[in-house]
Amino acid sequence: MAELHALGAAEMSRLYAAGETSPVEVVRSVIDHIARWEPKLCALYAHDPDSALQQARASEARWRAGAPLSPLDGVPLTLKENIATKGVPMPVGTAATELVPAAEDAPPAARLREAGCVLLGKTTMPDYGMLTSGLSSFHQLSRNPWNLALNPGGSSAGAAAAAAAGYGPLHVGTDIGGSIRLPAGLCGVFGLKPSLGRIPIKPPYAGRVAGPMTRTVTDAALLMRPLSRPDWRDTMSLPWQDIDWDDLDIDVRGLRLGLLLDAGWGLPPDAPTVAAVQAAARAFEAAGAVVEPMKPYTTREMIDGLDRFWRMRSYLDMRALPSERQARVLPYIRQWVATGEQLTAEEVFRGQAQIAAMREAAVAACRPYDFVLSPVNPVSSYPAEWGSPIHDPQRPFEHIAFTVAFNMSEQPAASIDCGVTPEGQPIGLQIAGHRHDDLGVLRLARAWERMRPAPRPWPQPPA
């Protein structure tokens, strides 16, 4: 049997029920493992081992009494730090934030506490979640556990790093342009960006979702049951459905899969990434699926418009801060935001309209297919200290061409490991489905998980 910290959530639950191990033993193992990794990885914020052990003891008592709160009772968990947890300040990655304890749990935190999960702490993110990076003015620099000199991606940087490093089996990130899938791809873990509104979140707004980040598809599916429970505070949430998240079997024979290798703008995918995604497509073909090449459906005009809209929104948020707090924001973000001052109302309005243009283009392009395959990241590595793969605040979104449209179109999309570069870095395959078909995306990802070559061992703490 694997070491306790490395067990999956389903295996932990089975062992708890059989009395073969306990939440206290598991949480102690995870805490010890974190202590070996964290000084180098810097994936956590507000890590509280004493509180985690207290939660584990309460869970252990429930299992012994035969009254667990859910199958995930006692399973260790982290939450991205922009998911509010009562009593813990939420800096959203930036030193400009006044540290005020959160008044209540956000919906994902509330649902997972109700399920009895053991919260180990929060995970790091860059300033305001606006970078694909572990670079932050508040948190220490988060790194990629496969190579500490490299970037884990972002903005769910700490969550992806923690999942790959074995900080327990369950992690929850957020995504508005790729912030679950991009770091999941760079760290070799599974990440699901669900349909907009599938998982209630606060505050809700266009494109923003929370979703699971785990080592396996099965563990992500286990998380979806409590995470998707209703919460009135999300005014954009979908009506709750009693989805059988455990039913992950699918017959790929006859499925029609689109293969997108050219997004139409942004960084072109590098050769190892293209080769890995094409190999995955051939494997699906060999299993009986029909794979057809897709033409690009998003444009430079779409992302430039969205950039102007996001830039103005961030500019207005930052302008509302006192000057001394503005100065604490990461310089990369300040440089990006500063040009918002020159934008006209027409430019911002037309930029916001590109959300609808992108949504319509994505839905129409995906309509002929059951699912769409593509790269996640166009490049597989860049220095840990960089804010993006090209580290240019005036060209901040060149790397999200394959991911951002599915946020705007509200479609579910996942990243799952599909290969490794000659230098040893993971490569992510994106699987996207039709709006609201979250279970379908999980099923196809599980099918790929079963057919892909055996994965290599997970990275271990540095000596």
Secondary structure as GFF3:
##gff-version 3
##sequence-region A 1 463
A	DSSP	three_ten_helix	4	6	.	.	.	ID=ss1
A	DSSP	alpha_helix	9	18	.	.	.	ID=ss2
A	DSSP	alpha_helix	23	41	.	.	.	ID=ss3
A	DSSP	beta_strand	44	45	.	.	.	ID=ss4
A	DSSP	alpha_helix	49	64	.	.	.	ID=ss5
A	DSSP	beta_strand	76	80	.	.	.	ID=ss6
A	DSSP	alpha_helix	107	114	.	.	.	ID=ss7
A	DSSP	beta_strand	118	123	.	.	.	ID=ss8
A	DSSP	three_ten_helix	127	129	.	.	.	ID=ss9
A	DSSP	alpha_helix	157	165	.	.	.	ID=ss10
A	DSSP	beta_strand	170	175	.	.	.	ID=ss11
A	DSSP	alpha_helix	181	187	.	.	.	ID=ss12
A	DSSP	beta_strand	190	193	.	.	.	ID=ss13
A	DSSP	beta_strand	209	214	.	.	.	ID=ss14
A	DSSP	alpha_helix	217	227	.	.	.	ID=ss15
A	DSSP	beta_strand	256	259	.	.	.	ID=ss16
A	DSSP	alpha_helix	271	286	.	.	.	ID=ss17
A	DSSP	beta_strand	290	293	.	.	.	ID=ss18
A	DSSP	alpha_helix	300	319	.	.	.	ID=ss19
A	DSSP	alpha_helix	323	326	.	.	.	ID=ss20
A	DSSP	alpha_helix	331	338	.	.	.	ID=ss21
A	DSSP	three_ten_helix	339	342	.	.	.	ID=ss22
A	DSSP	alpha_helix	345	366	.	.	.	ID=ss23
A	DSSP	beta_strand	371	375	.	.	.	ID=ss24
A	DSSP	alpha_helix	404	408	.	.	.	ID=ss25
A	DSSP	beta_strand	413	420	.	.	.	ID=ss26
A	DSSP	beta_strand	426	432	.	.	.	ID=ss27
A	DSSP	alpha_helix	438	451	.	.	.	ID=ss28
###
